[in-house]
Amino acid sequence: MSSAEYDFIIVGAGSAGAAIAGRLSENPAWRVLLIEAGPRDRSPWIHIPIGYAKTFYDARYNWKYMTEPEPYLGGRTIYEPRGKTLGGTSAINGMVYVRGIASDFNTWRQLGNAGWAYDDVLPYFKKLESNERGEDRFHGRAGPVKIGEPVWRPQLGDAYIQATVAAGLRKTNDFNGEQQEGVSYYQVTAKNGRRSSTARSYLIPARNRSNLHIVTEALTEKIVLEGKRATGVVYRQGANTITTKARREVIISGGAVNSPQLLQLSGIGPGQLLSENGIAVQHDLAGVGENLQDHYAGRLMYRINKNWSLNERVATLPQRIMLGAEYLLTRRGPLAVGASTIAAFFRSSPDLTEPDCQLQFFAFSTDGFDKGLHPFPGFSVLVNPHRPESRGFIRIKSNSPQVHPRIQGNYLQAEADKLLGIASMKFAMKIHATDPIRSLIDKELTPGVNVRSDDEILAYLTQTGESCYHLCGTCGMGPQENIMSVVDNRLRVHGIEGLRVADASIMPRLVSGNTNATSIMIGEKCADMVKKDHAAAGAQAA
């Protein structure tokens, strides 16, 4: 079955894809098709910030990926949630708005990616923002994504900041400004108690454009190639298999798992892998699915001696009803914020010039969102190195688009990651041994007071560490002479015309912090490059 032709087909309506669709459809002369595997974002749990705890395991809106048994973690498998709805992971994540630091993007440039240094990408970060703080050198206020302050600042959080400062880290008020180092409350992609996903930010304003067609619950099965040019896609919606043509370009924005999977299913990737799975090799591209990077974290959890956490505020049905009423009436309170409200960015060694580790504070404790919060007051903390050296991969294990690919994080593969993991845990322990937090702690639940030596901490990280869900790098950007790169600095797939990838998969190196802001920036920058490239092509044709 065939359908109408479009100028651009975008596969994936996530953090980058929705932004690209919104921007390209600003040109009324271009017909744009946006294809999303998941349903529309109609669940109220998507839009209420605390709904993160509900969508975390909800297969309707979440791919719910698992890694293969991890060889450096004793064979454990690691959970990798990924958004499957309009807005993608921006619709189900913790809403943290952190970009990374200037040297992250300057490193991208040094790897051969002209146009991706910090000074090049900063205008796109500003362009996407409608920041509650207003416009300045680092922030914008006219963009589509609402960036706000947390509207619940518990007494426990304030005490945690005080202890962190007393432990030697300065207080800051902007992780995305001149200097990231310090402790503070996060800014978030939310305002007035409502999540600002990319669907809400880019697609709702564009919903009445006749040139933008959004298809949901449609799984893209492959890219159609004519020789070395992408000319369309094949997708399945219900019982129908539909082939759609792209007059200008196909843009893949499926994310760090789905984008390399789709390329491989389409015959673009490592030739041996494709042949082993019964797929005809259309273009042998070794780097597709390789270079997987992620932040790997250790968790510390405590019972406290004051009723200052979220745990006791949701312990009974009447309390939950009161919180719901507070949210409905004021759009404030615990239901109006994400899971983590405070962060600390710190150096593992005084010899360093910039932070290399991150701490995230949670004003609750739990053994898992599916198990509920503890029946006593508590808090928890995640700590992780910023720029891991371990590398994993995404590889298909079937020629069926329905079968999840192999995800291998190879967490703690690199010795440097082990050492930094230990150092980050020790810094958190230092904070927790400092007042006023020290005097609040009734019991250390994890890792336990008997875990203090390097060997004990490493064993704990190996046995219990978890993903921060910041997967990236699997369609890495780089010059064509780098045989492991997949796209060039304009995000065009090496060796294939009319095909780009734009999402977290193109990051050649993981950024120093959460990845959603950078993914949206990539979408903004991609749309701008597409507009400029086709304007230039039109001028040449004229």
N, C-alpha and C positions, 0 to 999 in steps of 0.2 A: 504494500500500500504506500502510495506517495502523497505528500501534501505540498502546500505552496512553497515557493522559494523565499528565502530571506537573504538579506545582505550579510547579516552576521548571526551565527548560531553560538550561543554560550551554554556550555554544559556545566551545570552546577550553580545553584542560586545561593551560595554561601557568602562568607565575609567579603571575598573579592568579586565573585560572580555577580551578585546583586548590585554591587557598586558599578561594575562594568555595564551591566544592562541599563541601569538608570542613566548613566552618562552617555552611552552611545545612542539611546533612544531620544536624547535631547535634539538630535538632528532629525527633523520630520521626514526627510528624504530617505532615511535608512530604515528598513524593516528588520526588526530584531526579534529573534526567538530565544527565550530563556527556558531551559529544560532542567527540571528538578526531580530527583528520584523520590523524594519524600512528599508528604502532603502539605497543604497550606498550613500556615502557623496560627491555627484557630484556637488552640488550647490556651485557656487562661494561665496555665502554669508556665507558658513560655513568656508571657508579658509581665507577670508578677516576679520580681527579682528572686524571692526565696524559692520560686518554682524550680530553680536549679536542682534542688534535692529530689523533685518529682521526675524531671526529665532525664536525670542521670542514668536511669536504668530502663527508660521507657522505649521499647523497640519501635513504637510508632514514629518517634522523632529522633531516634538515635541508632546509628549503625551497630553499636555495641560490639566493637571489634575486640578480639583477644590476640595477644602475640602468640607465637610458637613458644614452646618451652625454652626459657632463656638459659643459655649455656653457662653464663657467669653468675646466675642467681640460683644455682642448684636445681635448675629445671622448672622453676616456677613460670606460670604464664601471667601476663600483666594485662589488666583491663585498659582499653583505649576507647573511651566514648567519642563519638563524632556526630555532629548535627546532621539530621536527615529531614529537613523541612526548609521552607523559605527562610533565608537568613543563615542557614547552615549552622555551624558551631556558634556563631554570634547569637543564635537564638536559644542556646542551652548552656552557655558557658558561665563563668563566675563574674563576667562583666568588667574585669580588671582592665584599666586603660593604662598600659605601660608600653612604650615604644622600643626600648633599648637605648643604647648610648651611641654617641657620634662615631666612636671607633668601630662599632659593628658595621656601619654602612661604609665607612672609609676602607675597611677591610674588603668589603665586596668590590669596591672600586679597584683596590690593589690586586685583586684576583683577575682583573681584566674586564671589569664591567663598567665601562664609561657611562656616566649619567646616574650612578647609584651611590655616590658619596653622600655624606650627611647633608651637605649644603644643597645637593640635588633633590633629596627626598623630603627635606623639611617643608618645602612649600606644599607638598601633597598631604602631609600630616595636618598642616594648618587648614588646607582646603576641605578636608573631611570633617573638621571640628565645628560644632556649635558649643563652644566651651563656656560654662557658667561663669568662669573667671574673666571672660572678655578676651579681647585681642591684645597680643603683645608680640615680642620677638619670636616666641616659641609656639604660640597658640592662635587659633582662629575662632571666629564667632559666627561666621556666615555659612558654615557647612551643614550637611544633612544629619550628621551623627551627634546626638545630644551627649555631651560630656559633663557630668555633674559631680557634686560632692556627696559623700555618704550621708544619708539622713538619719542614721542611728549610730551614735558614738557612745558605746557603753562605758561605764566607769571602769570596767575591767580592761578595756582597750586603752584608756588614758593611763592606767597604771602600768600597762605593758610598755607604752612609749616612754614613760618616766624611767622604768628599769633599764630599757635599752640605752637611753641617754646616759644613765648612771654607769652603765657597763662600758661606755667609751665611744658610742656612735652619736653623731650630731643629729639634731632634729632638722628636718627639711619640710618644705611645703609643696614641692613639685618634683616628682621623679622624672618628668619629661622636660625639665628646664636646663639651666646651665650645668648642673651637676646632679647625677643620680644618687650619689651616696647619701645615706641617712635613713631615718625612720619617720614614718608619717602614715596618715590614712591615705588610702588609694583614691584617685579619681576613678569614676566608673562610667560605662556606657549606659547611662540611665538618667532620667530626670523626672521629677515629680512622681517618684515611685513606680515608674514604668521603664522596662527594658528598652533600650534603643538598639535593636538588632539592625542589620543592614537591610532586611526586608522592610522594616518599619521606616528606616531612614531613606532608602533609595527607591523602593518599589511602590510603596503607598503613594508618594507624590507623583509617580509616573503612571498610576493605574488607569488613568483616563486617556493615555496616549494610544491612538489607534495603531501606531506603528510598533508597539511592544506587545508581543504575545508570550504569555507565561503558561507553560505546561507543567503540571505537577503529577506526582505518582507515575513518573515516566523514567524508566531506567535506560540510559544510553548504552547500547551494546557494542558499538564500534564506530570509528571514524571512517567515512567513505573516502578512499583514495583513488585518484586517476593518475597513475604513474607516481610521481613524487609531489603531487598536489592534493591537499584536502579539499573535497568538494561538497561535503555534507556529512550527515550522521544517520545512523539507524538507531531508533529507540523503540522500546516496547511500553505500551500503555494498556494495561488490562490484557485483553486477548489480542490486541492489535499490534502488529509490527509495522512501524512507519519509517519511511526513508524521506529525509528532508534535505534539500540542496541549499548550500551557502554560496551566494554569488561572490562574496568577498573573502570572508574568513570564518573558520571555526576556532573558538577560544575555549580551552578546557580549564575549568575552575572547580574541579572536584575535590581539591585538597590533597594533602600529602599521601593519602592512601589511594583514593579513587583515581586521581589523575594518572599516576604511573600505571595503575591497573588498566585503565581505558586505553592508554597508548599501547601497552603490551597486547591487549585483546585485539587491537587494530593492526597488529603486525609491526609495531614500532618498538624496538627494545633490543635486549641482548639476543642475538640470533639463536644460540643454543637453547636458551630458556623457551623461546617461542616454539621452536621445533619440537622440543620435549613435550609441549602441551598441544601439539597438533595444529599450530597456527602458522600459516604461510608468512615467511619473513618478507615484509614490504620495505623495511629500512632497518638495517642493523645499527642500533644505537646503544652502546654498552652501558651508558650511565642511567638509563631509565629504571627507576626503582632503587638505585643504589644511593649511598650517602645519607641514609636516614639518620636524623639526629633528634634528640629529645632531652628535656630536663628530667633528671631522675632524683627523687627526693626521699629524705628520711623524715619520719613523723615522730614528734615528741608530744606526749599527752599527759594531762595533769588533772587531778581532782583538787578543788580549792575549798576554802573554809568560809567563803561568803557567797551569798546568793547574787552574784554579779554576772552570771553567764546567761546564755540563751536556754540552756538545758532546763532550768527550773521554771522558765517562763512558758514552756510548752508541755509541762508535765501532766496537766489535767485538761479535760475537755473544756471546762469553763475558761481556763487561761487561754487556750487556743482560740476560743470564740472572742475573747477580749482583744487578742492580738489582731484577729481578722477585722474586728470592728474598728480598731485603731487605724489599720491600713486603709479600710474603705472610706473612713471619714477624713483622714488627714494625709494619706499617702506617705506616712512616715512610720518609724518603728522598725523592728527586726525583719518584718516581711518585705520591707522596701529596700533592702540591701542584699548584696551577694554573699557568697559563703565566706570569703576572706575580706576583711575590712582594712587591715594594716599590713604594711610591708617594711622590711629593712633590707637595704642593699649595702653590702659591706665587703671589705677586703679581707681575704684570708691571711694576708701578710702585710705588715706595714711597709714593706719594700715596694708594693704595687702602687700604681698611680691612679687606679680606678677600681670600682667594685668588681669582684669575680664570683660573688655568691648572693643568693636571695633568700630571705626568710618571709614566710607568709603566716600571719596570725589569724586564728579562728576563735571566736568567742563562744565556742561550744566544743563538746567532745562526743565522739561516737565511734563505734566499731564498724560503721558503714551506714550509708544513708538508708539502705534497705532494712536496717536494724533499729532505726530510731536513735534519738539522743540518749545519753546516759541519764539515769534517774537522780543524779546528784550534780551539783555545779562543777563545771570544768572548762578547760580550754585546750586547744591543740595548736601545733606549729608544724609547718613543713619547711625544710631547708634544702637547698640544692645549689650545686655549682652552676654558673652561667653558661659557660662555653665548653661543653663536654668534647672529649676527643674520641670517644667510642662511636662507632659507625655501624648501622644496621642496614636493612633493606626491605623493600616491598616486592614480592615476586608472585605472579599468578601460579596457581597449582591446578588450574583447569582452564579449558577454553570457554567455560560458561561464565557469563557476567554475573550470574546469581551466586556463584561460589566466592566467598571472601578470599582475598589473596593471603599468602604467607606474610606475616608481619614479624620481623625479627629485630628487636631493638638493640641487642647486644649490649645492654646496660652493664656498666662496670667492666667493660672489656679492657679499657685503657687504665694503666696504673695511675695516671694523673687524676682520673675521675675518682678513684678510690681515695686518694690522699685528700682531694678537695672535699669529698663527701664527709670524711672524718673531721676535717677542719671546720666545715659548716656546722656539723652537729655540736662540736665543742663550743663554738661561739654561742649557739642557742643555749647550751647548758650554762654558759657564763652569765647570760642574761637572767636565766631562771634562778641563779644563785645570788641575784642582786635585788635588793629592796626597791620598790614595794612588792614586786612579784614574789620574791622569796618568802615573805611572810604570809602571802596568800595561799601558797601551795600546801595542801594537806598530804598529797601522795603523788609520787611520780608513777604513772601507769605504764608508760612506755618511754624510753626503752627499759627503764628500771634503774634503781640506784646502783646495782651491781655492774652496770655497763658503763665503763669509764675509760678503759685502756683503748689504744688504737685498734688492737686485734678484736676486742669485744665490740667496739662500735662498727667496725667493718663487717663482722659477722652479723650484727643486727641489720645493717643496711642490706646485706646480701639476702637475708631471710625475709625482710619485711618492706623494703623500699618500694616506691611506687612511681608511676609516671606522673608528670605534671600536665600531660596531654598537649604538649607543644611540638608535635611531630612536624618535621619540615625536611627539605633538602633533597627529595627523591626525584625531582626533575631540575637539578641544579643549574643555575645560570653561570655561564662562562664562555670564553672564546672557543671557537670550533677546534682549535688545535689541542685543547684540553679534552681528551677523548672520553672523559667521564662526565662532561657537561652535556646538558640536554637542550637548553635554550640559550640564545644569544642575549645581548643586553637590551634588546627590544622584545624579548620574550618569545621570539620566533623559534620553533623547533628546528634544530640543525638538520638540513637536508630535505626538509619538507616545506613546500610553499603553502601559504594560506592557513597555517596552523600555529597557534600560540598556546602557551600555558601561563596562567596568571593566578597564583595562590601561594600558600606557604611552601609548596613543594619546590618553588624556584629559588628559595633562599640558599645561597651557597654555604653560608654559615649561620648557625642559630643565633638569634639576637639575645641580648642580656635582659631577659624578662619575658613576660607573657607575650604571646604572638598575635593576638587578634588585631591590635592596632596596626601592626606592620602588614598583616594580610589585607586589611582594608586599604592601606596606603598603596599596596601593590596593585589593587584593583583600580584605584584612582589613576595611578601612573600609567597602567596599561591602557586604560580608556583614552587618556591624553595622547599616548604614542600612536594608537590606532587612528585617532582623528587626524593627527599630523601626517602620518604615513599615507593615508588615503587622500588627504588634501593635496599632498605633494604629487601623488600619482595622477590625480585629476588635472593638476596644473601642467604636468608633463604631457598628458594626453591632449590637452587643449593646444 
